Amino acid sequence: MKYIFLVVCLIGSQLLSAQQKPTDLDKSPVDMSYWPANYPILKMRGQVTEDPVARIIYSRPQKKGRTIFGGEVKYNEVWRLGANESTEIEFYRAVKLGGKKIAKGKYTLFCIPLENKWTLILNKELNTWGSFTYNADKDVLRVDAPVQKTDSVEALTLYFEGIPGGSNLVILWDEAKFSVPIIL
């Protein structure tokens, strides 16, 4: 019995030491983007008093010399739009995305990239890791838009860019730029 206890303790200590230490930097750090841009700073300065329109929380993988689209991220397959946990977008009020009304709430974002267009997917299943358990039955909407070639961007970047009556959700990584309008 003592030997079994000793073996369990040894295995347990190995598992604990294999976990990431709090001082280790994540290879794909978590970031967030607000609409309006810099919302927390604006609120702290008293320049806004209402909730933001939207917020995205995502992990930012790095290119690191790899071929991203058509390589690390396969064409015509569902991608989580980031690394680690699935990217989440929260709308603090109803908006229109792709001409369809989207209710206030939190959703996951996925994407199906192709060479010339991407399909952005809004899904209602939350707290998922990657796209491993992606369920198309929980899609709220799909929006197609062209993908543009741009200068190389090292880290995946998602942000909101103001336009009349709303904002574009912009996704940049490698030499790809995808943009879809969100209207109030």
Stockholm file with secondary structure:
# STOCKHOLM 1.0

chainA/1-184         MKYIFLVVCLIGSQLLSAQQKPTDLDKSPVDMSYWPANYPILKMRGQVTEDPVARIIYSRPQKKGRTIFGGEVKYNEVWRLGANESTEIEFYRAVKLGGKKIAKGKYTLFCIPLENKWTLILNKELNTWGSFTYNADKDVLRVDAPVQKTDSVEALTLYFEGIPGGSNLVILWDEAKFSVPIIL
#=GR chainA/1-184 SS CHHHHHHHHHHHHHHHHHSCCTTSCCSSCEEEEEESTTHHHHHHTTSCCSCCSEEEEEECCBCTTCCTBTTTBCTTSCBCSSSSBCEEEEESSCEEETTEEECSEEEEEEEEECSSEEEEEEECCCSCBTTTTCCGGGEEEEEEEEEEEEEEEEEEEEEEEEETTEEEEEEEEEEEEEEEEEEC
#=GC SS_cons         CHHHHHHHHHHHHHHHHHSCCTTSCCSSCEEEEEESTTHHHHHHTTSCCSCCSEEEEEECCBCTTCCTBTTTBCTTSCBCSSSSBCEEEEESSCEEETTEEECSEEEEEEEEECSSEEEEEEECCCSCBTTTTCCGGGEEEEEEEEEEEEEEEEEEEEEEEEETTEEEEEEEEEEEEEEEEEEC
//
